[in-house]
Amino acid sequence: MTHHFVTTTRPKAVAKLLRQKLDQFAIVKPLGECLELTAHAYGHATWNKLVADAGKAEASKDDHEVGPEVRADRRKRAIQALLAGGVGRPIAEKIVDELAFTARVDPAAEKLPADAILRPLAGLPCFRDKTGKRAEAILAVVRELDEE
C-alpha cells in the first residue's frame, strides 16, 4: 500500500528526522539515502517516484483516521524499509515508533512552503529593485511567519 501526499514537505521532514535519529545510534547515512529509505517506508519504489506522485492522488489518511490493521501494516512496512537499509531490527522499531511516519503531528505540515509561492513573484517589477533586496526582505519576513 502506497502512502500519498499533497506535497513532499512531510516526507522530506521525516527523512531529515530519520537521519538525525540514525545519527543518535551512530548509523551515518547521507540525506539522499534517508530520502530513499523514507520513500520505501511510504511504499514508493524511489524518492523520485514519491516526488512525481505528490499531488496526483488524494492524500492518504493519517494513523488516527484508520483502523489498527492499517496502522500495523504501515509500521511493518516502515520497519522493513529500514531493515533493508541495513538498520538492525531493535533500532528500526524504535525509530519507526518515535518518528510515527504516517501520523501527522502538525496538520499544517502539508502546507506549501513560502518560498514555493513567493520565489516566482520575486522577478515581478513590483518586487524588484536594482539589488533585489526588496524581494529578499519580503521572503525573509514570510519565512519568519511561516516558522511560527
N, C-alpha and C positions, 0 to 999 in steps of 0.2 A: 504494500500500500504506500503510495507516494503522498507526502505532505506538501500541500500547495500554499504559496504565499502571494500577496498582492505586490510586495516589493522584496528586495533582498536585504533590507535593513536588519530584520530579525535574524536570519541565518548568519549574516556577517558578524553581528554582535555575539552570537553563540560561538562562532569559530574563534573569535578573539578570546572569549572567556575560556573556551576549551584549551587554547594554547597556554593561557595563564594557569589553568588547573593542572595541565600536564607538567608545566614547569615546576609546580609545587611538589611533584613526585619525581623530580629530576629526569623527566622524559622531555627531551628537547626536540621539538618539531617546528619546522618553518610554518609561517602563516598559510602558505599555499597548500601544504599538506593538511593543515587543520580545516581549511575550506573544503577540501576533498572529503575528509572524514565526516564533516558536518553534512555535506550533500548526501553521502551514503547513509548517514543516520536518518535523514529525512526521506530515504527511499529513491534518491536520484542516482543515476549512474556516474555522473561527474558534476563538479561545481558549475561548469559551463552549461550543462543541461538544466540545472536548478535555475540559473540566471535566465536562460532562454524561456523557461516555463513560467517565470514570475509574472503574475498579472493575467495569464492566459486562462486560468480556471478560477473558480470561486475558492477563496481561502479556506483551508481545512479548519475544522472545528478544533478548539483548544481542549486540553485534557478535561477541564471541568464540564465540558459540553458533551462528552462521550462516555460510554459505559466502561466498566472495569476491564472488559476483554480487550477493547481497543487500546486502552492505556497500557495494558500489559504487553500487547503486541508492539506498540511503539517503543516501549522501554527495551524490549528484547532486540528490536531492530537496531536501536542506537548502541546497545552493548555489543552486538555482533559487528557493527561498523568499527568500533574501537578495537575489538579483538583482532579484526582483520588488519588493522593498522599497527599491530604489534604491541598493544597495551594489554597488560595482564588482566584477568577477569576481576579480581577484587578491586583494582584501581578503576577499571572501566565501569563497574557497577556503582562505585562511589561517585565518580564524575557524572555519570548519567543521572543519578538521583539528585545530585547537587545542582546540576545545570537545568534540569527539567526541560529538556529540548522542546517539548511540544506543549508546555504550559506557559501561557503568556502571563507574565507578572505585571507588565505595564501595557495597557491597551493601546497607548499611543506609540508603541514600538513599531508599528507598521506604517506610521505616517511618512510622507515623502520628505526627505531631508531638505532643509532650506536652500542649500547650495544647488540642488537639482532644479529648484524653482527659480531662484534668482540669478544664477550664473548666466543663463541666456539673455537675461534682461540687462546685464552689465554693459553690453555693447550699444544699447539704445541711446540716442542723443540726450535724453533727459537724465540718464545716469552717468554719462561720460563727461569727463573733462580732460584737459591735456595730460594729466599724470595718472588718471584712473583712480585717484584717491577717493573720490566720491563713491564710486561703486564698491570699493573695498571697505569703506567705512559703513556703508549700508549692510553689506554682507556680514561684517563683524557684529553689528548690533543684532541682526536677525539670528546669527549663530548663538549669541548670548541668550537671547529669548528662547531659542529652541532648546537649550540645555536646561532651562528652568522647569 
